[in-house]
């Protein structure tokens, strides 16, 4: 398949780099058209560097304006040339965390009319005509309202884009729809690496209780983009207001090698599952035992 088109729908700037950056860089480097749709400017993001503290959320939303530039730099690092803000920059505002006052803002993405927002995405889908669409699961991966809304909007647009009775433009049926995820086994390896450190975001004991991550047996697809882990790190560095690569999370992830940063996982939610790949080669020369998974988001598409 030579004309491959991949679309990813993310809630805020930096989500694309942390969750799917290596995958995006891999497909862009291979010549696929990679289109990123970001739903908000991330105005409620937590600033992690003191010299940008003056951009903290306010009525002028200076942080959101700043993050447009960070996202442009991240896309450049990933080799992604096609980026859109859903409905245009600032059409919907970052909703902040669940049950906070910012969820009440009538402009926030959490309160967006579903069909209106999905209609904006349908326009992009019918223009780009992607075979594959990637976003979060119905819990928004970890429960953030904008991530949940991104799932709802993407799923609705997935349905509407193929409906000839809806909107303008030629209908387009997306072949495969994926959720991003993280295997529980990977989380256990991270927890083991974090043992006896001051960073205890989760432990080996509470992993199954956490509202994110997926049992290994439900994961359908693993993308070996280890050769592009460096591009992913460069993209994360571009999101300087939000990402501190000196944070213990990143230090521990880097210490686990390229597999931690460069292998990304997905669950096929709609479409026909493609043939199994050969598995992820391990440092000892063997293969990952989960070699029944797809190793290409376009697997099985003619």
C-alpha positions in Angstrom: 0.0 0.0 0.0 1.7 3.2 -1.2 -0.8 5.9 -0.4 -1.1 5.6 3.3 -2.9 8.3 5.3 -3.0 8.3 9.1 -5.1 10.7 11.2 -4.7 11.2 15.0 -7.1 13.1 17.2 -5.6 14.5 20.4 -7.0 16.7 23.1 -4.1 19.1 23.9 -0.7 20.0 22.6 1.9 17.5 23.9 -0.6 14.6 24.0 0.5 13.6 20.5 4.2 13.4 21.5 3.8 11.6 24.8 1.3 9.0 23.6 1.9 8.5 19.9 5.0 10.5 19.0 7.2 7.6 17.9 4.4 6.1 15.8 3.8 9.5 14.1 7.6 9.9 13.4 7.8 6.4 12.0 5.0 6.7 9.5 6.0 10.2 8.5 9.5 9.0 7.8 8.1 6.2 5.7 6.2 8.6 3.5 2.7 8.3 4.9 0.6 11.4 5.2 0.2 11.9 8.9 -2.5 14.4 10.0 -2.7 15.6 13.6 -6.0 17.2 14.8 -5.7 18.9 18.2 -8.9 19.8 19.9 -7.8 22.6 22.3 -4.8 24.9 22.9 -4.2 23.4 26.3 -4.9 26.6 28.2 -5.2 24.9 31.5 -1.9 23.0 31.3 0.4 22.9 34.4 3.5 24.9 33.7 6.6 23.0 34.8 9.3 25.7 34.3 9.5 28.8 36.4 10.5 31.2 33.6 7.2 30.5 31.9 5.1 30.9 35.0 3.8 34.3 33.8 1.8 32.4 31.2 -0.4 30.6 33.8 -4.1 30.4 32.9 -5.8 33.8 32.8 -8.4 35.6 30.9 -6.0 36.3 28.1 -5.1 32.6 27.7 -1.5 33.5 27.0 -0.5 29.9 27.7 -2.7 28.6 24.9 -1.1 31.0 22.4 2.4 30.0 23.6 1.6 26.3 23.2 0.7 26.8 19.5 4.4 27.5 18.9 5.4 24.5 21.0 3.2 22.2 19.0 4.6 23.5 15.7 8.1 22.7 16.9 7.0 19.3 18.1 5.4 18.5 14.8 8.6 19.6 13.0 10.6 17.2 15.2 8.3 14.3 14.3 8.3 15.1 10.6 4.6 15.9 10.6 3.6 18.6 8.1 -0.2 18.5 8.4 -1.6 19.8 11.7 -5.0 21.3 12.4 -6.8 22.7 15.4 -10.4 21.4 15.5 -12.6 24.2 14.3 -9.6 26.5 14.2 -7.2 27.6 17.0 -9.1 28.4 20.2 -12.5 27.3 18.9 -12.9 25.1 22.0 -11.0 25.8 25.3 -9.2 23.4 27.5 -11.6 22.1 30.1 -9.1 21.4 32.9 -9.4 18.4 35.1 -12.8 16.7 35.9 -15.1 18.5 38.3 -13.1 21.8 38.3 -14.7 25.2 37.7 -13.2 25.3 34.2 -15.5 22.5 33.3 -18.4 25.0 33.6 -16.9 27.4 31.0 -19.4 27.4 28.0 -16.4 27.6 25.7 -14.7 24.5 27.1 -14.4 21.4 24.9 -16.1 19.2 27.5 -19.3 21.3 26.8 -19.0 21.3 23.0 -22.0 20.2 21.1 -21.1 16.7 19.9 -22.5 16.9 16.4 -21.0 20.4 15.9 -17.5 19.3 16.9 -17.8 16.0 15.0 -19.0 18.0 12.0 -15.7 20.0 12.0 -13.8 16.7 12.2 -15.8 15.2 9.3 -14.7 18.1 7.1 -11.1 17.2 7.7 -11.7 13.5 7.3 -13.4 14.0 3.9 -10.6 16.2 2.8 -7.7 14.0 3.9 -9.5 10.6 3.5 -7.4 8.7 6.0 -7.5 4.9 6.1 -6.7 4.9 9.8 -7.8 7.0 12.7 -6.3 7.0 16.2 -7.6 8.5 19.4 -8.3 7.5 23.0 -10.8 5.0 24.4 -14.1 5.9 26.0 -12.3 6.8 29.3 -10.0 9.2 27.4 -7.1 6.9 28.4 -7.1 8.2 32.0 -10.3 10.1 32.5 -9.5 13.7 31.5 -12.7 15.3 30.2 -11.1 16.6 27.0 -9.7 13.2 26.3 -13.1 11.6 26.8 -14.7 14.3 24.6 -12.0 13.7 21.9 -13.0 10.0 21.9 -16.7 10.9 21.6 -16.1 13.4 18.8 -13.8 11.1 16.9 -16.2 8.2 17.1 -19.1 10.3 16.0 -17.1 11.7 13.1 -16.0 8.2 12.1 -19.7 7.3 11.8 -20.8 10.6 10.1 -18.0 10.8 7.6 -19.3 7.7 5.8 -22.9 8.8 5.8 -23.8 10.3 2.4 -26.8 12.0 4.0 -24.6 14.1 6.3 -23.0 17.4 5.5 -21.1 18.4 2.4 -18.3 16.6 0.5 -17.9 13.1 -0.7 -18.4 10.5 2.0 -15.4 8.6 3.3 -15.3 5.3 5.2 -12.3 5.0 7.5 -11.0 1.4 7.4 -9.6 1.1 10.9 -10.2 3.0 14.2 -7.7 2.5 17.0 -7.4 3.5 20.7 -4.1 4.3 22.2 -3.2 2.3 25.3 -0.4 1.0 27.6 -0.1 -2.7 28.5 -0.4 -3.7 32.1 2.8 -5.7 31.7 4.7 -2.5 30.6 3.3 -0.7 33.6 4.5 -3.5 35.9 8.0 -3.1 34.4 7.9 0.6 35.1 6.7 0.0 38.6 9.6 -2.4 39.2 12.0 0.2 37.9 10.5 2.9 40.2 10.8 0.7 43.3 13.1 2.2 46.0 12.9 5.6 44.3 11.0 8.7 45.4 8.7 8.5 42.4 5.8 6.3 43.2 3.1 7.3 40.7 2.0 3.7 40.8 3.2 0.5 42.3 3.2 -3.1 41.3 0.4 -3.7 43.9 -2.1 -1.1 42.6 -1.6 -1.4 38.8 -4.8 -3.4 38.2 -6.8 -0.7 40.1 -5.6 2.2 38.0 -8.1 3.7 35.5 -5.8 3.3 32.6 -3.7 0.7 30.9 -5.1 -2.5 29.3 -4.7 -6.2 29.9 -2.1 -7.6 27.5 -4.6 -10.0 25.9 -6.8 -7.1 24.6 -4.0 -5.2 22.8 -4.1 -5.9 19.1 -1.3 -3.8 17.8 2.3 -2.9 18.7 4.3 -0.5 16.7 8.1 -0.9 16.7 9.2 2.7 16.3 12.4 2.4 18.4 14.4 4.0 15.6 12.3 7.1 16.1 12.5 7.3 19.9 14.9 10.2 19.5 12.4 12.2 17.5 9.8 11.5 20.2 12.1 12.9 22.8 12.9 16.0 20.7 9.1 16.5 20.3 8.6 16.3 24.1 11.4 18.8 24.6 9.6 21.2 22.3 6.7 21.2 24.8 8.9 23.0 27.3 6.0 24.5 29.3 4.6 21.1 30.1 7.4 18.6 29.9 10.5 18.3 32.1 12.7 15.5 30.8 14.5 15.7 34.1 11.4 14.4 35.8 11.9 11.0 37.4 9.2 9.5 35.0 11.3 10.3 32.0 14.6 9.4 33.7 13.2 6.0 34.6 11.7 5.5 31.1 15.0 6.4 29.4 16.8 4.0 31.7 14.6 1.1 30.4 15.9 1.7 26.9 14.4 2.4 23.5 11.6 -0.1 24.0 10.0 2.1 26.7 10.0 5.2 24.5 9.8 3.7 21.0 7.3 0.9 21.2 3.7 2.1 21.3 0.5 0.1 21.7 -3.0 0.2 20.3 -6.4 -1.5 20.4 -8.3 -2.0 17.2 -11.9 -0.7 18.0 -13.4 -0.9 14.5 -12.3 -2.4 11.2 -10.8 -5.7 10.2 -7.8 -6.9 12.1 -4.8 -7.5 9.9 -2.3 -10.4 9.9 0.1 -10.8 12.8 3.5 -9.2 12.7 6.8 -10.9 13.6 6.9 -9.4 17.1 9.3 -7.0 18.7 12.9 -8.1 18.6 14.5 -8.2 22.1 18.0 -7.3 23.2 18.8 -11.0 23.8 18.0 -11.8 20.1 14.6 -13.3 20.9 11.1 -12.1 20.0 8.3 -10.7 22.2 6.0 -13.5 23.1 3.0 -11.4 22.0 3.9 -11.8 18.3 0.3 -12.5 17.4 -0.3 -8.7 17.3 -0.4 -6.5 14.3 2.8 -4.6 13.8 1.4 -2.0 11.3 -1.7 0.2 11.7 -2.4 -0.3 8.0 -2.1 -4.1 8.3 -4.8 -5.8 6.1 -5.7 -2.7 4.2 -5.4 -3.3 0.5 
